[in-house]
Amino acid sequence: MQKGLVYITRKVRFNAAHKLWNPSWDEAKNFEVFGKCANPNFHGHNFDLFVTLKGIPSDETGFVYNLSDLKILLEEAILVHLDHKNLNLDVPFMQGKLSSIENLIVEIWNILAAKLPEKTKLHKLKLYETENNYVEYFGE
């Protein structure tokens, strides 16, 4: 019997603050474009991150990737840097970048893709900033 690709997803949550601010613009332009998200004292979100991997299930385990191992990877490589942090001030991989969720998801992808074994591929990340706003990234 032939096996096809299987997609597995793990959800994690983290709380983080940020301020949307382009330092090359003046205050008026920043508030015009970013509105209340340009608050000088920052603002916070309860983020939900969905990490989807794809692969052929192992003959030995039946797993594409051990979800317990994925939980540990996400805690050690991502959550320790983001949870209860200020994206503008505390997160090394966000330094020098605008702290939009679009930029954040690309950085998370780069970290995770480098840490997964070759046989397991990162398929998609979905990051909810609010219940109404989210981004998806496929590494393209």
N, CA and C of each residue as an Amber inpcrd file, in Angstrom:
protein
   420
   0.8340000  -1.1790000   0.0000000   0.0000000   0.0000000   0.0000000
   0.8840000   1.2500000   0.0000000   0.5810000   2.1780000  -0.8570000
   1.3680000   3.4020000  -0.9790000   0.9210000   4.4170000   0.0710000
   1.9060000   5.0760000   0.6770000   1.6170000   6.1490000   1.6340000
   1.7850000   7.4850000   0.9370000   0.8960000   8.4050000   1.2460000
   1.0020000   9.7580000   0.7270000   1.4320000  10.7080000   1.8260000
   1.5180000  11.9620000   1.4650000   1.8790000  12.9910000   2.4400000
   0.7760000  13.1340000   3.4770000   1.2040000  13.3050000   4.7090000
   0.2910000  13.5690000   5.8120000   0.7110000  14.8970000   6.4290000
  -0.2740000  15.6920000   6.8100000  -0.0360000  17.0150000   7.3930000
  -0.4390000  16.9680000   8.8590000   0.4580000  17.4050000   9.7280000
   0.1630000  17.4750000  11.1600000   0.3310000  18.9150000  11.6230000
  -0.4580000  19.3080000  12.6150000  -0.4220000  20.6970000  13.0910000
  -0.3820000  20.7300000  14.6040000   0.4340000  21.6070000  15.1160000
   0.5060000  21.8950000  16.5610000   0.1830000  23.3720000  16.7490000
  -0.6350000  23.6550000  17.7490000  -0.9820000  25.0360000  18.0870000
  -0.2830000  25.4080000  19.3840000   0.2880000  26.6020000  19.3960000
   0.8630000  27.1530000  20.6240000   0.3780000  28.5880000  20.7770000
   0.4150000  29.0620000  22.0030000  -0.0040000  30.4380000  22.2990000
   1.1300000  31.1840000  22.9700000   1.1640000  32.4690000  22.6900000
   2.1040000  33.3340000  23.4050000   1.5170000  34.7350000  23.4680000
   1.9400000  35.4690000  24.4670000   1.5280000  36.8580000  24.6580000
   2.7430000  37.7270000  24.3880000   2.5380000  38.7780000  23.6110000
   3.6540000  39.6650000  23.3130000   3.1260000  41.0710000  23.0340000
   3.9970000  42.0290000  23.2710000   3.6890000  43.4330000  22.9950000
   4.5110000  43.8850000  21.7980000   4.0240000  44.9140000  21.1420000
   4.7890000  45.5330000  20.0660000   4.2130000  46.9060000  19.7580000
   4.9300000  47.6100000  18.9330000   4.4910000  48.9100000  18.4270000
   4.8200000  48.9210000  16.9390000   3.8350000  49.2610000  16.1370000
   4.0990000  49.4230000  14.7080000   4.5880000  50.8440000  14.4890000
   5.8180000  50.9370000  14.0130000   6.4570000  52.2510000  13.8950000
   7.5840000  52.1680000  12.8850000   7.5310000  53.0320000  11.8960000
   8.6030000  53.1160000  10.9170000   9.4890000  54.2980000  11.3100000
  10.7260000  54.0330000  11.7170000  11.5870000  55.1160000  12.2070000
  11.9690000  56.1430000  11.1360000  11.7730000  55.8160000   9.8840000
  12.1000000  56.7870000   8.8350000  10.9550000  57.7700000   8.5900000
   9.8200000  57.5660000   9.2480000   8.6810000  58.4790000   9.1370000
   8.5780000  59.3460000  10.3750000   7.9060000  60.4700000  10.2310000
   7.6330000  61.2860000  11.4130000   6.4270000  60.7150000  12.1590000
   6.1770000  61.2920000  13.3330000   5.0970000  60.8000000  14.1810000
   3.7420000  60.8540000  13.4750000   3.4700000  61.9330000  12.7690000
   2.1810000  62.0930000  12.0770000   1.9660000  60.9850000  11.0520000
   2.9900000  60.6810000  10.2760000   2.8780000  59.6290000   9.2550000
   2.6840000  58.2640000   9.9080000   3.4040000  58.0010000  10.9890000
   3.2400000  56.7220000  11.6870000   1.8160000  56.5530000  12.2060000
   1.2570000  57.5960000  12.8090000  -0.1100000  57.5030000  13.3140000
  -1.1250000  57.4320000  12.1700000  -0.8270000  58.1020000  11.0710000
  -1.7220000  58.0290000   9.9080000  -1.8020000  56.5910000   9.3750000
  -0.6640000  55.9150000   9.2780000  -0.6170000  54.5750000   8.7000000
  -0.9840000  53.4930000   9.7140000  -0.4370000  53.5820000  10.9260000
  -0.5780000  52.4970000  11.9000000  -1.6550000  52.7470000  12.9540000
  -2.1810000  53.9600000  13.0180000  -3.2440000  54.2600000  13.9760000
  -2.8280000  53.9730000  15.4060000  -3.7570000  53.4110000  16.1760000
  -3.4800000  53.1550000  17.5930000  -2.3880000  52.1030000  17.7970000
  -2.0470000  51.3670000  16.7450000  -0.9510000  50.3910000  16.8510000
   0.4190000  51.0750000  16.9340000   0.4570000  52.3870000  16.7250000
   1.6940000  53.1610000  16.8640000   1.8230000  53.7490000  18.2610000
   1.0130000  53.3060000  19.1760000   1.0510000  53.8030000  20.5580000
   2.4890000  53.7930000  21.0790000   3.0030000  54.9270000  21.5330000
   4.3880000  54.9850000  22.0150000   4.6640000  54.0320000  23.1810000
   3.6270000  53.6740000  23.9210000   3.7890000  52.7640000  25.0550000
   3.5060000  51.3140000  24.6980000   3.4100000  51.0130000  23.3980000
   3.2100000  49.6610000  22.8910000   1.7870000  49.1650000  23.1670000
   1.4690000  48.0080000  22.6630000   0.1960000  47.3340000  22.9150000
   0.4470000  45.8420000  22.7770000  -0.4580000  45.0260000  23.3010000
  -0.2060000  43.5950000  23.3270000  -1.2800000  42.7630000  22.6650000
  -0.9110000  41.5140000  22.3960000  -1.8120000  40.5430000  21.7850000
  -1.6070000  39.1770000  22.4270000  -2.6530000  38.3770000  22.3680000
  -2.5750000  36.9610000  22.6910000  -2.5210000  36.2310000  21.3540000
  -1.3260000  35.8190000  20.9530000  -1.1110000  35.2070000  19.6490000
  -1.3810000  33.7050000  19.6970000  -1.9330000  33.1830000  18.6160000
  -2.0580000  31.7410000  18.4000000  -1.2540000  31.4070000  17.1540000
  -0.3040000  30.4840000  17.3110000   0.5470000  30.0510000  16.2060000
   0.2380000  28.5930000  15.8910000  -0.1030000  28.3220000  14.6360000
  -0.3510000  26.9680000  14.1570000   0.8160000  26.5820000  13.2530000
   1.4830000  25.4860000  13.5950000   2.6390000  25.0080000  12.8440000
   2.2500000  23.6940000  12.1790000   2.2630000  23.6830000  10.8430000
   1.8870000  22.4900000  10.0940000   3.1100000  21.9190000   9.3920000
   3.3640000  20.6420000   9.6630000   4.4510000  19.9020000   9.0390000
   3.8600000  18.8930000   8.0720000   4.6530000  18.4820000   7.0870000
   4.1990000  17.4550000   6.1540000   5.3030000  16.4330000   5.9440000
   4.8740000  15.2050000   5.6920000   5.8280000  14.1550000   5.4290000
   5.1220000  12.8150000   5.2730000   5.9140000  11.8100000   5.0310000
   5.4240000  10.4390000   4.9380000   5.5590000   9.8170000   6.3250000
   4.4970000   9.2430000   6.8570000   4.6000000   8.6300000   8.1830000
   5.6710000   7.5360000   8.2100000   6.4060000   7.5050000   9.2870000
   7.4620000   6.5190000   9.4970000   6.8690000   5.1140000   9.6120000
   7.5430000   4.1510000   9.0150000   7.1220000   2.7610000   9.1790000
   7.3030000   2.2960000  10.6220000   8.2760000   2.8480000  11.3290000
   8.5790000   2.4300000  12.6960000   7.6470000   3.0390000  13.7350000
   7.2230000   4.3010000  13.5230000   6.4160000   4.9920000  14.5410000
   5.0110000   5.3570000  14.0710000   4.8320000   5.4410000  12.7730000
   3.5750000   5.9360000  12.2380000   3.4870000   7.4530000  12.2410000
   4.5480000   8.1060000  12.6970000   4.5680000   9.5650000  12.8200000
   5.1910000  10.2260000  11.5980000   4.6650000  11.3970000  11.2430000
   5.3760000  12.3040000  10.3510000   6.4990000  12.9530000  11.1550000
   6.1620000  13.3690000  12.3500000   7.1120000  13.9590000  13.3030000
   6.4670000  13.7940000  14.6670000   7.2390000  13.4420000  15.6500000
   6.6980000  13.2470000  16.9830000   6.1840000  14.5830000  17.5260000
   4.8880000  14.6550000  17.8040000   4.3020000  15.9140000  18.2730000
   4.8500000  16.3490000  19.6310000   5.2900000  15.4060000  20.4370000
   5.9460000  15.7760000  21.7010000   7.2630000  16.4900000  21.4240000
   7.9910000  16.0200000  20.4170000   9.2410000  16.6790000  20.0320000
   8.9600000  18.0570000  19.4290000   7.8650000  18.1680000  18.6770000
   7.5050000  19.4690000  18.1170000   7.1560000  20.4560000  19.2290000
   6.4610000  19.9780000  20.2400000   6.1340000  20.8350000  21.3870000
   7.4140000  21.3830000  22.0170000   8.3940000  20.5260000  22.2320000
   9.6710000  20.9470000  22.8310000  10.4030000  21.9180000  21.9120000
  10.4370000  21.6140000  20.6120000  11.0960000  22.4980000  19.6520000
  10.4760000  23.8900000  19.6770000   9.1570000  23.9510000  19.6790000
   8.4810000  25.2520000  19.6890000   8.7460000  26.0110000  20.9770000
   8.7720000  25.3080000  22.0960000   9.0550000  25.9680000  23.3710000
  10.4740000  26.5230000  23.4010000  11.4390000  25.7190000  22.9450000
  12.8530000  26.1040000  23.0560000  13.3120000  27.0750000  21.9650000
  12.7620000  26.9490000  20.7760000  13.2370000  27.7820000  19.6620000
  12.3940000  29.0340000  19.4320000  11.1270000  29.0050000  19.8710000
  10.2290000  30.1140000  19.5590000   9.6540000  30.7630000  20.8160000
   8.9450000  29.9980000  21.6050000   8.1980000  30.5850000  22.7230000
   9.0930000  31.2490000  23.7550000  10.2420000  30.6900000  24.0270000
  11.1400000  31.2920000  25.0120000  11.5440000  32.7080000  24.5930000
  11.5620000  32.9540000  23.2900000  11.9520000  34.2710000  22.7800000
  10.7790000  35.2470000  22.6650000   9.5490000  34.7080000  22.5740000
   8.4030000  35.5650000  22.2860000   7.4240000  35.7490000  23.4330000
   7.2180000  34.7270000  24.2550000   6.1540000  34.7930000  25.2490000
   6.4600000  35.8180000  26.3330000   5.5160000  36.7270000  26.5260000
   5.6240000  37.8230000  27.4930000   6.8450000  38.6990000  27.2180000
   7.0820000  38.9450000  25.9310000   8.1970000  39.7890000  25.5040000
   7.6570000  40.9540000  24.6800000   8.5120000  41.9320000  24.5020000
   8.2270000  43.0590000  23.6240000   8.9540000  42.7730000  22.3090000
   8.2040000  42.6110000  21.2290000   8.8000000  42.2570000  19.9430000
   9.7930000  43.3060000  19.4550000   9.5530000  44.5580000  19.7850000
  10.4450000  45.6390000  19.3470000  11.7380000  45.6870000  20.1520000
  11.6770000  45.3060000  21.4250000  12.8140000  45.5100000  22.3210000
  13.5210000  44.2390000  22.7610000  12.7920000  43.1410000  22.9170000
  13.3280000  41.9490000  23.5860000  13.7100000  40.7990000  22.6630000
  13.3030000  40.8320000  21.4270000  13.4320000  39.6530000  20.5580000
  14.5610000  39.8710000  19.5520000  15.6890000  39.1800000  19.7490000
  16.8460000  39.4140000  18.8770000  16.5520000  39.2490000  17.3860000
  15.7660000  38.2380000  17.0160000  15.5330000  38.0170000  15.5930000
  14.5650000  39.0170000  14.9720000  13.9890000  39.9070000  15.7830000
  13.1300000  40.9750000  15.2480000  13.8390000  42.3300000  15.2480000
  15.0400000  42.4060000  15.7590000  15.7680000  43.6690000  15.8070000
  15.9990000  44.2000000  14.3980000  15.7120000  45.4880000  14.2100000
  15.9110000  46.1310000  12.9180000  14.8000000  45.8710000  11.9180000
  13.7290000  45.1870000  12.3660000  12.6060000  44.8940000  11.4820000
  11.3450000  45.5270000  12.0510000  10.4220000  45.9390000  11.1910000
   9.1160000  46.3800000  11.6670000   8.4160000  45.1690000  12.2780000
   7.7780000  45.3600000  13.4050000   7.2350000  44.2250000  14.1570000
   5.8210000  43.8440000  13.7190000   5.5860000  43.8200000  12.4240000
   4.3020000  43.3620000  11.8870000   4.2140000  41.8420000  12.0240000
   2.9890000  41.3280000  12.0010000   2.8610000  39.8730000  12.0670000
   3.3780000  39.2220000  10.7880000   3.3880000  39.9540000   9.6960000
   3.9550000  39.4170000   8.4620000   5.4560000  39.1710000   8.6240000
   6.1690000  40.1400000   9.1760000   7.6060000  39.9550000   9.3960000
   7.8690000  38.9020000  10.4680000   7.0440000  38.8770000  11.4970000
   7.2260000  37.9090000  12.5770000   7.0730000  36.4770000  12.0720000
   6.0750000  36.2150000  11.2590000   5.8550000  34.8400000  10.8000000
   6.9890000  34.3530000   9.9000000   7.5620000  35.2470000   9.0990000
   8.6990000  34.8730000   8.2520000   9.9020000  34.5000000   9.1230000
  10.1420000  35.2630000  10.1730000  11.2670000  34.9610000  11.0660000
  11.0490000  33.6290000  11.8000000   9.8340000  33.3770000  12.2460000
   9.5290000  32.0970000  12.8980000   9.7770000  30.9500000  11.9220000
   9.3400000  31.1070000  10.6860000   9.5570000  30.0860000   9.6540000
  11.0590000  29.7950000   9.5080000  11.8510000  30.8500000   9.3770000
  13.2910000  30.6660000   9.1680000  13.9260000  29.8840000  10.3080000
  13.5120000  30.1540000  11.5200000  14.0620000  29.4450000  12.6800000
  13.6560000  27.9800000  12.6500000  12.3760000  27.7220000  12.4550000
  11.8860000  26.3390000  12.4810000  12.4120000  25.5190000  11.3150000
  12.4230000  26.0830000  10.1310000  12.8830000  25.3390000   8.9510000
  14.3210000  24.8670000   9.1230000  15.1270000  25.6500000   9.7970000
  16.5320000  25.2840000  10.0070000  16.7040000  24.1900000  11.0560000
  15.7040000  23.9530000  11.8810000  15.8330000  23.0070000  12.9860000
  15.1470000  21.6660000  12.7430000  14.3670000  21.5600000  11.6830000
  13.6650000  20.3090000  11.4040000  14.5530000  19.3530000  10.6120000
  14.3840000  18.0410000  10.8350000  15.1470000  17.0830000  10.0340000
  14.7390000  17.1620000   8.5630000  15.6340000  16.7480000   7.6900000
  15.4170000  16.8930000   6.2510000  14.1540000  16.1730000   5.7690000
  13.8220000  15.0510000   6.3530000  12.6590000  14.2750000   5.8960000
  11.3250000  14.9000000   6.3060000  11.3650000  15.8310000   7.2490000
  10.1370000  16.4980000   7.6990000  10.1600000  17.9270000   7.1870000
   9.1330000  18.2920000   6.4650000   9.0780000  19.6220000   5.8590000
   8.0670000  20.5050000   6.5800000   8.4410000  21.7460000   6.7560000
   7.5200000  22.7520000   7.2530000   6.5950000  23.1050000   6.0960000
   5.2920000  22.9640000   6.2980000   4.3300000  23.2140000   5.2280000
   3.7230000  24.6110000   5.3290000   3.2510000  24.9690000   6.5390000
   2.5410000  26.2400000   6.6890000   2.6160000  26.7060000   8.1260000
   2.6920000  28.0120000   8.2780000   2.4920000  28.6520000   9.5780000
   1.2730000  29.5500000   9.4580000   0.4680000  29.5460000  10.5070000
  -0.6680000  30.4660000  10.5950000  -0.5400000  31.1530000  11.9430000
  -0.5470000  32.4750000  11.9280000  -0.3780000  33.2520000  13.1510000
  -1.5570000  34.1970000  13.3130000  -2.3340000  33.9560000  14.3710000
  -3.4470000  34.8400000  14.7220000  -2.9400000  35.9200000  15.6580000
  -3.1630000  37.1620000  15.2890000  -2.8580000  38.3000000  16.1560000
  -4.0860000  38.6500000  17.0010000  -5.2500000  38.5560000  16.3900000
  -6.5310000  38.7330000  17.0660000  -7.4570000  37.6480000  16.5340000
  -8.6430000  37.5630000  17.0730000  -9.5700000  36.5540000  16.5580000
  -9.9920000  36.8450000  15.1190000  -9.8040000  38.0790000  14.6780000
 -10.2050000  38.4690000  13.3250000  -9.0460000  38.6390000  12.3470000
  -7.8150000  38.7290000  12.8390000  -6.6630000  39.0060000  11.9810000
  -5.6140000  37.9210000  12.1110000  -5.2450000  37.3420000  10.9740000
  -4.1720000  36.3550000  10.9810000  -3.4270000  36.4000000   9.6510000
  -2.2280000  35.8130000   9.6660000  -1.4310000  35.6620000   8.4580000
  -1.0820000  34.1820000   8.2920000  -0.8740000  33.7930000   7.0460000
  -0.3950000  32.4570000   6.7330000   0.8730000  32.5930000   5.9050000
   1.7910000  31.6440000   6.1070000   3.0270000  31.6880000   5.3610000
   3.4250000  30.2680000   4.9730000   3.8230000  30.1040000   3.7180000
   4.1960000  28.8020000   3.1750000   5.6650000  28.7570000   2.7770000
   6.4400000  29.7390000   3.1860000   7.8600000  29.7530000   2.8830000
   8.2000000  30.1820000   1.4670000   7.2610000  30.7900000   0.8010000
   7.4810000  31.1860000  -0.5970000   7.8250000  32.6570000  -0.7080000
